[in-house]
Amino acid sequence: MVEKLASAERDEALAKLPQWRHDAAENAITREFGFPDFSRAFAFMTQVALLAEKEGHHPDWSNSYSTVRISLSTHDAGGISAKDIALAGEIDRLLERAPA
Amino acid sequence: MVEKLASAERDEALAKLPQWRHDAAENAITREFGFPDFSRAFAFMTQVALLAEKEGHHPDWSNSYSTVRISLSTHDAGGISAKDIALAGEIDRLLERAPA
């Protein structure tokens, strides 16, 4: 059973994920992603879905045309856990990979 | 340019889509879909994404594990148009098709 991070641990972890922010109301970490169009937004969502299924940890997320908003929280732990931090880092890495 | 439906037209169309409801706050028609797990929820989302791209009309939608919520509105028309009604019907038909 994964445990919720203490506030200091969470803030330290978030310092390494500068594009994610702590949403206190949702008790989650969130990031919004913009793409040129729906096709590219959904292609990204497909990559995130495969990652989430592999990790057994799934986002709460929404899409409106070219915008994707992802919210990560560990419901079983009642807050943000190391699983959320790890998944956020992996999602960020998806976007770093440019075609060769 | 597609036009917003008058209230009576919208209500008549919605009578044929009993699982969709008019969300006055969102100025949209919405439906929530439940699946056995994330994999099946995302498979459905992929089908909806292909349909939306083909129709050139895209949903505002969210997913949380096995639940998908779809909201359809025609932003250019400032409300619900025939395009939303048509897409809602096509989305419903995706779920009617059982494997042979």
N, CA and C atoms of all chains as a GROMACS GRO file, in nm:
protein
  600
    1MET      N    1   0.085  -0.120   0.000
    1MET     CA    2   0.000   0.000   0.000
    1MET      C    3   0.088   0.124   0.000
    2VAL      N    4   0.068   0.206  -0.100
    2VAL     CA    5   0.149   0.326  -0.115
    2VAL      C    6   0.094   0.435  -0.023
    3GLU      N    7   0.185   0.512   0.034
    3GLU     CA    8   0.142   0.616   0.129
    3GLU      C    9   0.145   0.756   0.069
    4LYS      N   10   0.057   0.836   0.119
    4LYS     CA   11   0.052   0.977   0.084
    4LYS      C   12   0.182   1.045   0.126
    5LEU      N   13   0.232   1.134   0.043
    5LEU     CA   14   0.354   1.208   0.079
    5LEU      C   15   0.321   1.319   0.179
    6ALA      N   16   0.413   1.342   0.269
    6ALA     CA   17   0.400   1.459   0.357
    6ALA      C   18   0.419   1.586   0.272
    7SER      N   19   0.367   1.698   0.318
    7SER     CA   20   0.373   1.822   0.239
    7SER      C   21   0.515   1.857   0.195
    8ALA      N   22   0.611   1.839   0.285
    8ALA     CA   23   0.749   1.876   0.252
    8ALA      C   24   0.805   1.785   0.142
    9GLU      N   25   0.774   1.654   0.152
    9GLU     CA   26   0.819   1.559   0.048
    9GLU      C   27   0.756   1.593  -0.086
   10ARG      N   28   0.625   1.625  -0.080
   10ARG     CA   29   0.554   1.660  -0.203
   10ARG      C   30   0.615   1.784  -0.268
   11ASP      N   31   0.641   1.885  -0.188
   11ASP     CA   32   0.695   2.009  -0.243
   11ASP      C   33   0.835   1.989  -0.300
   12GLU      N   34   0.912   1.904  -0.235
   12GLU     CA   35   1.047   1.873  -0.285
   12GLU      C   36   1.038   1.802  -0.420
   13ALA      N   37   0.945   1.707  -0.428
   13ALA     CA   38   0.926   1.632  -0.554
   13ALA      C   39   0.877   1.725  -0.665
   14LEU      N   40   0.785   1.814  -0.630
   14LEU     CA   41   0.728   1.905  -0.731
   14LEU      C   42   0.832   2.005  -0.782
   15ALA      N   43   0.930   2.035  -0.699
   15ALA     CA   44   1.036   2.128  -0.742
   15ALA      C   45   1.110   2.072  -0.864
   16LYS      N   46   1.107   1.937  -0.877
   16LYS     CA   47   1.173   1.872  -0.993
   16LYS      C   48   1.076   1.854  -1.110
   17LEU      N   49   0.952   1.893  -1.090
   17LEU     CA   50   0.849   1.883  -1.196
   17LEU      C   51   0.788   2.023  -1.214
   18PRO      N   52   0.866   2.117  -1.266
   18PRO     CA   53   0.825   2.258  -1.261
   18PRO      C   54   0.695   2.288  -1.337
   19GLN      N   55   0.653   2.200  -1.426
   19GLN     CA   56   0.531   2.229  -1.502
   19GLN      C   57   0.405   2.172  -1.437
   20TRP      N   58   0.424   2.102  -1.327
   20TRP     CA   59   0.310   2.050  -1.252
   20TRP      C   60   0.286   2.139  -1.132
   21ARG      N   61   0.160   2.150  -1.094
   21ARG     CA   62   0.134   2.227  -0.974
   21ARG      C   63   0.044   2.148  -0.880
   22HIS      N   64   0.053   2.183  -0.755
   22HIS     CA   65  -0.030   2.119  -0.654
   22HIS      C   66  -0.166   2.188  -0.653
   23ASP      N   67  -0.270   2.110  -0.677
   23ASP     CA   68  -0.406   2.165  -0.670
   23ASP      C   69  -0.465   2.119  -0.536
   24ALA      N   70  -0.471   2.211  -0.442
   24ALA     CA   71  -0.514   2.176  -0.307
   24ALA      C   72  -0.660   2.131  -0.305
   25ALA      N   73  -0.744   2.194  -0.387
   25ALA     CA   74  -0.887   2.159  -0.389
   25ALA      C   75  -0.907   2.015  -0.437
   26GLU      N   76  -0.829   1.975  -0.537
   26GLU     CA   77  -0.841   1.839  -0.590
   26GLU      C   78  -0.755   1.740  -0.513
   27ASN      N   79  -0.665   1.790  -0.429
   27ASN     CA   80  -0.571   1.705  -0.358
   27ASN      C   81  -0.493   1.621  -0.460
   28ALA      N   82  -0.441   1.692  -0.560
   28ALA     CA   83  -0.379   1.625  -0.675
   28ALA      C   84  -0.269   1.713  -0.732
   29ILE      N   85  -0.186   1.656  -0.819
   29ILE     CA   86  -0.095   1.739  -0.898
   29ILE      C   87  -0.151   1.744  -1.040
   30THR      N   88  -0.143   1.862  -1.101
   30THR     CA   89  -0.209   1.882  -1.230
   30THR      C   90  -0.114   1.950  -1.330
   31ARG      N   91  -0.138   1.919  -1.456
   31ARG     CA   92  -0.067   1.991  -1.563
   31ARG      C   93  -0.158   2.000  -1.685
   32GLU      N   94  -0.151   2.112  -1.753
   32GLU     CA   95  -0.227   2.129  -1.877
   32GLU      C   96  -0.129   2.128  -1.994
   33PHE      N   97  -0.168   2.056  -2.100
   33PHE     CA   98  -0.083   2.039  -2.217
   33PHE      C   99  -0.155   2.094  -2.340
   34GLY      N  100  -0.085   2.169  -2.421
   34GLY     CA  101  -0.143   2.223  -2.545
   34GLY      C  102  -0.076   2.160  -2.666
   35PHE      N  103  -0.155   2.129  -2.769
   35PHE     CA  104  -0.105   2.068  -2.892
   35PHE      C  105  -0.155   2.147  -3.012
   36PRO      N  106  -0.102   2.121  -3.130
   36PRO     CA  107  -0.149   2.197  -3.246
   36PRO      C  108  -0.293   2.164  -3.286
   37ASP      N  109  -0.338   2.043  -3.257
   37ASP     CA  110  -0.473   2.004  -3.299
   37ASP      C  111  -0.520   1.883  -3.218
   38PHE      N  112  -0.643   1.839  -3.245
   38PHE     CA  113  -0.702   1.726  -3.173
   38PHE      C  114  -0.624   1.597  -3.198
   39SER      N  115  -0.586   1.576  -3.323
   39SER     CA  116  -0.516   1.451  -3.358
   39SER      C  117  -0.391   1.435  -3.271
   40ARG      N  118  -0.314   1.541  -3.258
   40ARG     CA  119  -0.192   1.531  -3.178
   40ARG      C  120  -0.222   1.524  -3.029
   41ALA      N  121  -0.327   1.591  -2.985
   41ALA     CA  122  -0.366   1.581  -2.843
   41ALA      C  123  -0.406   1.436  -2.811
   42PHE      N  124  -0.484   1.375  -2.901
   42PHE     CA  125  -0.529   1.238  -2.872
   42PHE      C  126  -0.416   1.137  -2.887
   43ALA      N  127  -0.322   1.162  -2.977
   43ALA     CA  128  -0.205   1.074  -2.988
   43ALA      C  129  -0.129   1.073  -2.854
   44PHE      N  130  -0.113   1.189  -2.795
   44PHE     CA  131  -0.050   1.200  -2.663
   44PHE      C  132  -0.132   1.124  -2.558
   45MET      N  133  -0.263   1.140  -2.563
   45MET     CA  134  -0.348   1.070  -2.466
   45MET      C  135  -0.331   0.919  -2.478
   46THR      N  136  -0.315   0.871  -2.600
   46THR     CA  137  -0.295   0.727  -2.620
   46THR      C  138  -0.165   0.682  -2.554
   47GLN      N  139  -0.061   0.762  -2.569
   47GLN     CA  140   0.066   0.727  -2.504
   47GLN      C  141   0.051   0.726  -2.352
   48VAL      N  142  -0.020   0.826  -2.300
   48VAL     CA  143  -0.040   0.833  -2.155
   48VAL      C  144  -0.125   0.715  -2.108
   49ALA      N  145  -0.225   0.676  -2.187
   49ALA     CA  146  -0.312   0.563  -2.149
   49ALA      C  147  -0.230   0.434  -2.139
   50LEU      N  148  -0.140   0.412  -2.233
   50LEU     CA  149  -0.057   0.290  -2.231
   50LEU      C  150   0.035   0.290  -2.109
   51LEU      N  151   0.092   0.406  -2.082
   51LEU     CA  152   0.180   0.424  -1.966
   51LEU      C  153   0.102   0.397  -1.836
   52ALA      N  154  -0.015   0.454  -1.827
   52ALA     CA  155  -0.098   0.440  -1.706
   52ALA      C  156  -0.136   0.294  -1.684
   53GLU      N  157  -0.172   0.226  -1.793
   53GLU     CA  158  -0.211   0.086  -1.781
   53GLU      C  159  -0.091   0.001  -1.739
   54LYS      N  160   0.025   0.033  -1.793
   54LYS     CA  161   0.147  -0.041  -1.757
   54LYS      C  162   0.180  -0.022  -1.610
   55GLU      N  163   0.165   0.101  -1.562
   55GLU     CA  164   0.198   0.133  -1.423
   55GLU      C  165   0.086   0.092  -1.327
   56GLY      N  166  -0.031   0.060  -1.381
   56GLY     CA  167  -0.145   0.032  -1.294
   56GLY      C  168  -0.186   0.154  -1.213
   57HIS      N  169  -0.165   0.271  -1.271
   57HIS     CA  170  -0.200   0.397  -1.201
   57HIS      C  171  -0.254   0.492  -1.307
   58HIS      N  172  -0.378   0.537  -1.288
   58HIS     CA  173  -0.450   0.605  -1.395
   58HIS      C  174  -0.482   0.750  -1.362
   59PRO      N  175  -0.477   0.836  -1.462
   59PRO     CA  176  -0.507   0.978  -1.437
   59PRO      C  177  -0.657   1.006  -1.433
   60ASP      N  178  -0.693   1.116  -1.372
   60ASP     CA  179  -0.822   1.180  -1.398
   60ASP      C  180  -0.787   1.289  -1.499
   61TRP      N  181  -0.854   1.286  -1.614
   61TRP     CA  182  -0.810   1.381  -1.717
   61TRP      C  183  -0.924   1.422  -1.807
   62SER      N  184  -0.900   1.534  -1.875
   62SER     CA  185  -1.002   1.584  -1.966
   62SER      C  186  -0.934   1.639  -2.090
   63ASN      N  187  -1.012   1.644  -2.196
   63ASN     CA  188  -0.962   1.694  -2.324
   63ASN      C  189  -1.069   1.782  -2.388
   64SER      N  190  -1.023   1.893  -2.442
   64SER     CA  191  -1.109   1.979  -2.522
   64SER      C  192  -1.026   2.020  -2.643
   65TYR      N  193  -1.059   1.964  -2.758
   65TYR     CA  194  -0.986   1.984  -2.884
   65TYR      C  195  -0.835   1.964  -2.867
   66SER      N  196  -0.758   2.071  -2.859
   66SER     CA  197  -0.612   2.056  -2.859
   66SER      C  198  -0.551   2.066  -2.719
   67THR      N  199  -0.635   2.070  -2.618
   67THR     CA  200  -0.587   2.084  -2.480
   67THR      C  201  -0.616   1.958  -2.400
   68VAL      N  202  -0.518   1.913  -2.325
   68VAL     CA  203  -0.534   1.798  -2.236
   68VAL      C  204  -0.497   1.843  -2.095
   69ARG      N  205  -0.583   1.815  -1.999
   69ARG     CA  206  -0.553   1.848  -1.859
   69ARG      C  207  -0.546   1.717  -1.783
   70ILE      N  208  -0.436   1.696  -1.712
   70ILE     CA  209  -0.415   1.573  -1.636
   70ILE      C  210  -0.407   1.605  -1.488
   71SER      N  211  -0.477   1.525  -1.409
   71SER     CA  212  -0.477   1.538  -1.263
   71SER      C  213  -0.436   1.403  -1.205
   72LEU      N  214  -0.334   1.403  -1.123
   72LEU     CA  215  -0.285   1.277  -1.064
   72LEU      C  216  -0.299   1.279  -0.913
   73SER      N  217  -0.357   1.173  -0.862
   73SER     CA  218  -0.379   1.160  -0.719
   73SER      C  219  -0.388   1.010  -0.689
   74THR      N  220  -0.354   0.971  -0.568
   74THR     CA  221  -0.364   0.829  -0.532
   74THR      C  222  -0.482   0.815  -0.436
   75HIS      N  223  -0.597   0.777  -0.493
   75HIS     CA  224  -0.721   0.777  -0.416
   75HIS      C  225  -0.710   0.687  -0.292
   76ASP      N  226  -0.645   0.571  -0.308
   76ASP     CA  227  -0.629   0.478  -0.194
   76ASP      C  228  -0.550   0.540  -0.080
   77ALA      N  229  -0.458   0.630  -0.114
   77ALA     CA  230  -0.372   0.689  -0.011
   77ALA      C  231  -0.431   0.821   0.039
   78GLY      N  232  -0.538   0.867  -0.024
   78GLY     CA  233  -0.601   0.992   0.019
   78GLY      C  234  -0.519   1.115  -0.014
   79GLY      N  235  -0.440   1.108  -0.120
   79GLY     CA  236  -0.361   1.226  -0.157
   79GLY      C  237  -0.257   1.193  -0.261
   80ILE      N  238  -0.152   1.270  -0.262
   80ILE     CA  239  -0.046   1.258  -0.361
   80ILE      C  240   0.062   1.163  -0.307
   81SER      N  241   0.094   1.062  -0.386
   81SER     CA  242   0.194   0.963  -0.344
   81SER      C  243   0.311   0.961  -0.442
   82ALA      N  244   0.408   0.879  -0.411
   82ALA     CA  245   0.524   0.863  -0.500
   82ALA      C  246   0.481   0.812  -0.638
   83LYS      N  247   0.370   0.738  -0.645
   83LYS     CA  248   0.320   0.690  -0.775
   83LYS      C  249   0.281   0.806  -0.866
   84ASP      N  250   0.224   0.911  -0.807
   84ASP     CA  251   0.184   1.028  -0.887
   84ASP      C  252   0.307   1.102  -0.939
   85ILE      N  253   0.404   1.116  -0.851
   85ILE     CA  254   0.528   1.186  -0.890
   85ILE      C  255   0.597   1.109  -1.002
   86ALA      N  256   0.603   0.976  -0.988
   86ALA     CA  257   0.669   0.893  -1.090
   86ALA      C  258   0.595   0.902  -1.223
   87LEU      N  259   0.462   0.894  -1.220
   87LEU     CA  260   0.385   0.899  -1.344
   87LEU      C  261   0.397   1.038  -1.410
   88ALA      N  262   0.396   1.143  -1.330
   88ALA     CA  263   0.413   1.279  -1.385
   88ALA      C  264   0.547   1.290  -1.459
   89GLY      N  265   0.651   1.234  -1.399
   89GLY     CA  266   0.784   1.238  -1.462
   89GLY      C  267   0.785   1.161  -1.594
   90GLU      N  268   0.718   1.045  -1.593
   90GLU     CA  269   0.712   0.965  -1.717
   90GLU      C  270   0.632   1.035  -1.826
   91ILE      N  271   0.524   1.102  -1.787
   91ILE     CA  272   0.443   1.176  -1.884
   91ILE      C  273   0.527   1.289  -1.945
   92ASP      N  274   0.600   1.361  -1.861
   92ASP     CA  275   0.687   1.468  -1.912
   92ASP      C  276   0.788   1.412  -2.012
   93ARG      N  277   0.841   1.294  -1.980
   93ARG     CA  278   0.943   1.236  -2.070
   93ARG      C  279   0.885   1.198  -2.205
   94LEU      N  280   0.756   1.166  -2.212
   94LEU     CA  281   0.693   1.137  -2.342
   94LEU      C  282   0.710   1.254  -2.438
   95LEU      N  283   0.704   1.375  -2.382
   95LEU     CA  284   0.707   1.495  -2.466
   95LEU      C  285   0.849   1.536  -2.504
   96GLU      N  286   0.946   1.481  -2.431
   96GLU     CA  287   1.086   1.517  -2.458
   96GLU      C  288   1.140   1.449  -2.583
   97ARG      N  289   1.078   1.335  -2.616
   97ARG     CA  290   1.134   1.255  -2.725
   97ARG      C  291   1.093   1.309  -2.861
   98ALA      N  292   1.185   1.372  -2.926
   98ALA     CA  293   1.160   1.420  -3.063
   98ALA      C  294   1.189   1.306  -3.160
   99PRO      N  295   1.131   1.310  -3.279
   99PRO     CA  296   1.163   1.206  -3.377
   99PRO      C  297   1.312   1.213  -3.412
  100ALA      N  298   1.371   1.100  -3.444
  100ALA     CA  299   1.514   1.094  -3.477
  100ALA      C  300   1.538   1.159  -3.613
  101MET      N  301  -2.210   2.742  -4.207
  101MET     CA  302  -2.213   2.765  -4.061
  101MET      C  303  -2.339   2.699  -4.002
  102VAL      N  304  -2.316   2.610  -3.908
  102VAL     CA  305  -2.426   2.537  -3.847
  102VAL      C  306  -2.492   2.625  -3.740
  103GLU      N  307  -2.623   2.615  -3.730
  103GLU     CA  308  -2.694   2.701  -3.635
  103GLU      C  309  -2.738   2.625  -3.511
  104LYS      N  310  -2.742   2.697  -3.403
  104LYS     CA  311  -2.793   2.648  -3.276
  104LYS      C  312  -2.940   2.606  -3.291
  105LEU      N  313  -2.978   2.496  -3.229
  105LEU     CA  314  -3.118   2.452  -3.234
  105LEU      C  315  -3.202   2.535  -3.138
  106ALA      N  316  -3.325   2.560  -3.177
  106ALA     CA  317  -3.420   2.622  -3.085
  106ALA      C  318  -3.453   2.520  -2.975
  107SER      N  319  -3.498   2.566  -2.860
  107SER     CA  320  -3.524   2.477  -2.746
  107SER      C  321  -3.615   2.362  -2.784
  108ALA      N  322  -3.721   2.390  -2.861
  108ALA     CA  323  -3.817   2.285  -2.897
  108ALA      C  324  -3.753   2.180  -2.987
  109GLU      N  325  -3.671   2.225  -3.081
  109GLU     CA  326  -3.600   2.132  -3.170
  109GLU      C  327  -3.503   2.044  -3.090
  110ARG      N  328  -3.433   2.109  -2.999
  110ARG     CA  329  -3.337   2.038  -2.915
  110ARG      C  330  -3.409   1.931  -2.831
  111ASP      N  331  -3.520   1.968  -2.770
  111ASP     CA  332  -3.593   1.874  -2.685
  111ASP      C  333  -3.649   1.758  -2.766
  112GLU      N  334  -3.693   1.788  -2.887
  112GLU     CA  335  -3.746   1.683  -2.976
  112GLU      C  336  -3.633   1.586  -3.012
  113ALA      N  337  -3.516   1.640  -3.044
  113ALA     CA  338  -3.402   1.555  -3.079
  113ALA      C  339  -3.357   1.472  -2.959
  114LEU      N  340  -3.357   1.534  -2.841
  114LEU     CA  341  -3.312   1.463  -2.720
  114LEU      C  342  -3.409   1.350  -2.681
  115ALA      N  343  -3.533   1.364  -2.719
  115ALA     CA  344  -3.630   1.258  -2.689
  115ALA      C  345  -3.590   1.127  -2.757
  116LYS      N  346  -3.516   1.139  -2.868
  116LYS     CA  347  -3.467   1.019  -2.940
  116LYS      C  348  -3.331   0.972  -2.888
  117LEU      N  349  -3.275   1.047  -2.794
  117LEU     CA  350  -3.145   1.010  -2.734
  117LEU      C  351  -3.164   1.005  -2.582
  118PRO      N  352  -3.240   0.904  -2.536
  118PRO     CA  353  -3.284   0.907  -2.396
  118PRO      C  354  -3.171   0.904  -2.293
  119GLN      N  355  -3.050   0.864  -2.335
  119GLN     CA  356  -2.942   0.858  -2.237
  119GLN      C  357  -2.860   0.987  -2.230
  120TRP      N  358  -2.895   1.080  -2.315
  120TRP     CA  359  -2.828   1.210  -2.311
  120TRP      C  360  -2.919   1.310  -2.240
  121ARG      N  361  -2.858   1.403  -2.171
  121ARG     CA  362  -2.940   1.505  -2.109
  121ARG      C  363  -2.887   1.644  -2.144
  122HIS      N  364  -2.974   1.739  -2.137
  122HIS     CA  365  -2.937   1.877  -2.163
  122HIS      C  366  -2.879   1.936  -2.036
  123ASP      N  367  -2.754   1.982  -2.042
  123ASP     CA  368  -2.691   2.048  -1.928
  123ASP      C  369  -2.696   2.198  -1.955
  124ALA      N  370  -2.788   2.265  -1.888
  124ALA     CA  371  -2.810   2.408  -1.915
  124ALA      C  372  -2.687   2.491  -1.878
  125ALA      N  373  -2.618   2.453  -1.770
  125ALA     CA  374  -2.501   2.529  -1.726
  125ALA      C  375  -2.390   2.523  -1.831
  126GLU      N  376  -2.372   2.405  -1.891
  126GLU     CA  377  -2.267   2.389  -1.993
  126GLU      C  378  -2.316   2.427  -2.131
  127ASN      N  379  -2.446   2.444  -2.146
  127ASN     CA  380  -2.505   2.470  -2.278
  127ASN      C  381  -2.464   2.358  -2.374
  128ALA      N  382  -2.484   2.236  -2.327
  128ALA     CA  383  -2.434   2.119  -2.398
  128ALA      C  384  -2.526   2.000  -2.372
  129ILE      N  385  -2.508   1.894  -2.449
  129ILE     CA  386  -2.573   1.767  -2.414
  129ILE      C  387  -2.463   1.675  -2.361
  130THR      N  388  -2.498   1.600  -2.257
  130THR     CA  389  -2.395   1.520  -2.189
  130THR      C  390  -2.444   1.378  -2.164
  131ARG      N  391  -2.348   1.287  -2.160
  131ARG     CA  392  -2.379   1.150  -2.120
  131ARG      C  393  -2.257   1.091  -2.049
  132GLU      N  394  -2.284   1.010  -1.949
  132GLU     CA  395  -2.177   0.943  -1.877
  132GLU      C  396  -2.182   0.795  -1.911
  133PHE      N  397  -2.066   0.736  -1.937
  133PHE     CA  398  -2.055   0.596  -1.979
  133PHE      C  399  -1.969   0.520  -1.878
  134GLY      N  400  -2.015   0.403  -1.839
  134GLY     CA  401  -1.938   0.319  -1.746
  134GLY      C  402  -1.890   0.194  -1.816
  135PHE      N  403  -1.768   0.152  -1.786
  135PHE     CA  404  -1.707   0.033  -1.846
  135PHE      C  405  -1.652  -0.057  -1.736
  136PRO      N  406  -1.615  -0.179  -1.769
  136PRO     CA  407  -1.562  -0.265  -1.663
  136PRO      C  408  -1.425  -0.220  -1.611
  137ASP      N  409  -1.347  -0.152  -1.695
  137ASP     CA  410  -1.212  -0.113  -1.652
  137ASP      C  411  -1.159  -0.001  -1.742
  138PHE      N  412  -1.039   0.045  -1.711
  138PHE     CA  413  -0.978   0.155  -1.788
  138PHE      C  414  -0.953   0.116  -1.932
  139SER      N  415  -0.906  -0.006  -1.953
  139SER     CA  416  -0.873  -0.051  -2.088
  139SER      C  417  -0.994  -0.038  -2.179
  140ARG      N  418  -1.109  -0.083  -2.130
  140ARG     CA  419  -1.229  -0.076  -2.214
  140ARG      C  420  -1.281   0.067  -2.227
  141ALA      N  421  -1.264   0.146  -2.121
  141ALA     CA  422  -1.304   0.287  -2.130
  141ALA      C  423  -1.220   0.359  -2.236
  142PHE      N  424  -1.090   0.332  -2.236
  142PHE     CA  425  -1.004   0.401  -2.331
  142PHE      C  426  -1.022   0.349  -2.474
  143ALA      N  427  -1.054   0.221  -2.487
  143ALA     CA  428  -1.085   0.167  -2.621
  143ALA      C  429  -1.205   0.242  -2.679
  144PHE      N  430  -1.305   0.264  -2.597
  144PHE     CA  431  -1.422   0.341  -2.641
  144PHE      C  432  -1.380   0.485  -2.677
  145MET      N  433  -1.297   0.545  -2.596
  145MET     CA  434  -1.252   0.682  -2.625
  145MET      C  435  -1.181   0.688  -2.760
  146THR      N  436  -1.105   0.584  -2.791
  146THR     CA  437  -1.035   0.581  -2.920
  146THR      C  438  -1.135   0.578  -3.035
  147GLN      N  439  -1.241   0.500  -3.019
  147GLN     CA  440  -1.344   0.496  -3.123
  147GLN      C  441  -1.412   0.633  -3.137
  148VAL      N  442  -1.440   0.696  -3.025
  148VAL     CA  443  -1.504   0.828  -3.028
  148VAL      C  444  -1.410   0.931  -3.092
  149ALA      N  445  -1.281   0.920  -3.061
  149ALA     CA  446  -1.183   1.015  -3.118
  149ALA      C  447  -1.179   1.004  -3.270
  150LEU      N  448  -1.182   0.881  -3.322
  150LEU     CA  449  -1.178   0.861  -3.468
  150LEU      C  450  -1.305   0.917  -3.532
  151LEU      N  451  -1.417   0.892  -3.468
  151LEU     CA  452  -1.546   0.943  -3.516
  151LEU      C  453  -1.545   1.096  -3.517
  152ALA      N  454  -1.498   1.155  -3.409
  152ALA     CA  455  -1.496   1.300  -3.395
  152ALA      C  456  -1.407   1.363  -3.503
  153GLU      N  457  -1.293   1.299  -3.526
  153GLU     CA  458  -1.200   1.353  -3.626
  153GLU      C  459  -1.261   1.342  -3.765
  154LYS      N  460  -1.329   1.232  -3.792
  154LYS     CA  461  -1.394   1.214  -3.922
  154LYS      C  462  -1.503   1.318  -3.944
  155GLU      N  463  -1.580   1.344  -3.838
  155GLU     CA  464  -1.690   1.441  -3.848
  155GLU      C  465  -1.642   1.585  -3.838
  156GLY      N  466  -1.517   1.605  -3.798
  156GLY     CA  467  -1.469   1.741  -3.776
  156GLY      C  468  -1.544   1.811  -3.664
  157HIS      N  469  -1.588   1.730  -3.566
  157HIS     CA  470  -1.664   1.786  -3.453
  157HIS      C  471  -1.621   1.708  -3.329
  158HIS      N  472  -1.568   1.781  -3.230
  158HIS     CA  473  -1.497   1.715  -3.120
  158HIS      C  474  -1.565   1.736  -2.986
  159PRO      N  475  -1.561   1.634  -2.902
  159PRO     CA  476  -1.625   1.647  -2.770
  159PRO      C  477  -1.536   1.721  -2.669
  160ASP      N  478  -1.601   1.774  -2.567
  160ASP     CA  479  -1.531   1.807  -2.443
  160ASP      C  480  -1.557   1.686  -2.355
  161TRP      N  481  -1.451   1.623  -2.306
  161TRP     CA  482  -1.475   1.498  -2.234
  161TRP      C  483  -1.372   1.473  -2.126
  162SER      N  484  -1.410   1.385  -2.035
  162SER     CA  485  -1.319   1.351  -1.926
  162SER      C  486  -1.329   1.203  -1.897
  163ASN      N  487  -1.224   1.152  -1.837
  163ASN     CA  488  -1.218   1.010  -1.802
  163ASN      C  489  -1.156   0.996  -1.664
  164SER      N  490  -1.215   0.909  -1.586
  164SER     CA  491  -1.158   0.870  -1.457
  164SER      C  492  -1.174   0.719  -1.448
  165TYR      N  493  -1.066   0.647  -1.463
  165TYR     CA  494  -1.061   0.501  -1.465
  165TYR      C  495  -1.162   0.440  -1.561
  166SER      N  496  -1.276   0.392  -1.512
  166SER     CA  497  -1.370   0.320  -1.599
  166SER      C  498  -1.489   0.406  -1.643
  167THR      N  499  -1.484   0.533  -1.611
  167THR     CA  500  -1.594   0.624  -1.643
  167THR      C  501  -1.551   0.727  -1.747
  168VAL      N  502  -1.636   0.748  -1.846
  168VAL     CA  503  -1.610   0.851  -1.948
  168VAL      C  504  -1.732   0.944  -1.950
  169ARG      N  505  -1.707   1.072  -1.941
  169ARG     CA  506  -1.816   1.170  -1.950
  169ARG      C  507  -1.794   1.253  -2.076
  170ILE      N  508  -1.897   1.259  -2.159
  170ILE     CA  509  -1.888   1.334  -2.285
  170ILE      C  510  -1.986   1.450  -2.284
  171SER      N  511  -1.938   1.565  -2.326
  171SER     CA  512  -2.020   1.685  -2.336
  171SER      C  513  -2.008   1.736  -2.480
  172LEU      N  514  -2.123   1.754  -2.545
  172LEU     CA  515  -2.123   1.798  -2.684
  172LEU      C  516  -2.192   1.934  -2.697
  173SER      N  517  -2.124   2.024  -2.764
  173SER     CA  518  -2.176   2.158  -2.784
  173SER      C  519  -2.109   2.212  -2.911
  174THR      N  520  -2.175   2.304  -2.979
  174THR     CA  521  -2.114   2.364  -3.098
  174THR      C  522  -2.075   2.506  -3.063
  175HIS      N  523  -1.946   2.523  -3.028
  175HIS     CA  524  -1.902   2.651  -2.975
  175HIS      C  525  -1.927   2.765  -3.075
  176ASP      N  526  -1.905   2.739  -3.204
  176ASP     CA  527  -1.927   2.842  -3.307
  176ASP      C  528  -2.072   2.888  -3.313
  177ALA      N  529  -2.164   2.797  -3.279
  177ALA     CA  530  -2.307   2.829  -3.287
  177ALA      C  531  -2.359   2.880  -3.152
  178GLY      N  532  -2.276   2.875  -3.050
  178GLY     CA  533  -2.316   2.923  -2.918
  178GLY      C  534  -2.420   2.834  -2.851
  179GLY      N  535  -2.416   2.704  -2.882
  179GLY     CA  536  -2.511   2.613  -2.817
  179GLY      C  537  -2.514   2.478  -2.884
  180ILE      N  538  -2.626   2.411  -2.873
  180ILE     CA  539  -2.641   2.275  -2.924
  180ILE      C  540  -2.695   2.281  -3.068
  181SER      N  541  -2.623   2.216  -3.158
  181SER     CA  542  -2.664   2.217  -3.298
  181SER      C  543  -2.694   2.074  -3.346
  182ALA      N  544  -2.736   2.064  -3.471
  182ALA     CA  545  -2.761   1.933  -3.531
  182ALA      C  546  -2.635   1.846  -3.532
  183LYS      N  547  -2.517   1.910  -3.536
  183LYS     CA  548  -2.392   1.832  -3.533
  183LYS      C  549  -2.376   1.757  -3.402
  184ASP      N  550  -2.420   1.818  -3.292
  184ASP     CA  551  -2.410   1.752  -3.161
  184ASP      C  552  -2.506   1.634  -3.154
  185ILE      N  553  -2.627   1.655  -3.205
  185ILE     CA  554  -2.728   1.548  -3.205
  185ILE      C  555  -2.678   1.430  -3.289
  186ALA      N  556  -2.621   1.462  -3.406
  186ALA     CA  557  -2.573   1.356  -3.495
  186ALA      C  558  -2.458   1.279  -3.429
  187LEU      N  559  -2.364   1.352  -3.368
  187LEU     CA  560  -2.249   1.285  -3.306
  187LEU      C  561  -2.294   1.201  -3.186
  188ALA      N  562  -2.388   1.251  -3.108
  188ALA     CA  563  -2.441   1.173  -2.994
  188ALA      C  564  -2.500   1.041  -3.044
  189GLY      N  565  -2.576   1.047  -3.153
  189GLY     CA  566  -2.635   0.925  -3.209
  189GLY      C  567  -2.529   0.827  -3.256
  190GLU      N  568  -2.424   0.879  -3.320
  190GLU     CA  569  -2.316   0.792  -3.368
  190GLU      C  570  -2.240   0.730  -3.251
  191ILE      N  571  -2.220   0.807  -3.145
  191ILE     CA  572  -2.152   0.753  -3.026
  191ILE      C  573  -2.236   0.641  -2.965
  192ASP      N  574  -2.366   0.664  -2.954
  192ASP     CA  575  -2.453   0.558  -2.900
  192ASP      C  576  -2.444   0.431  -2.985
  193ARG      N  577  -2.437   0.449  -3.117
  193ARG     CA  578  -2.431   0.332  -3.206
  193ARG      C  579  -2.302   0.252  -3.189
  194LEU      N  580  -2.194   0.320  -3.148
  194LEU     CA  581  -2.069   0.246  -3.121
  194LEU      C  582  -2.092   0.137  -3.017
  195LEU      N  583  -2.176   0.168  -2.921
  195LEU     CA  584  -2.196   0.075  -2.809
  195LEU      C  585  -2.296  -0.035  -2.841
  196GLU      N  586  -2.373  -0.014  -2.949
  196GLU     CA  587  -2.472  -0.115  -2.986
  196GLU      C  588  -2.408  -0.237  -3.052
  197ARG      N  589  -2.292  -0.215  -3.110
  197ARG     CA  590  -2.231  -0.321  -3.190
  197ARG      C  591  -2.162  -0.424  -3.102
  198ALA      N  592  -2.224  -0.535  -3.089
  198ALA     CA  593  -2.162  -0.645  -3.014
  198ALA      C  594  -2.075  -0.725  -3.111
  199PRO      N  595  -1.975  -0.795  -3.059
  199PRO     CA  596  -1.893  -0.880  -3.149
  199PRO      C  597  -1.983  -0.986  -3.214
  200ALA      N  598  -1.947  -1.027  -3.334
  200ALA     CA  599  -2.027  -1.127  -3.407
  200ALA      C  600  -2.010  -1.265  -3.341
   0.00000   0.00000   0.00000
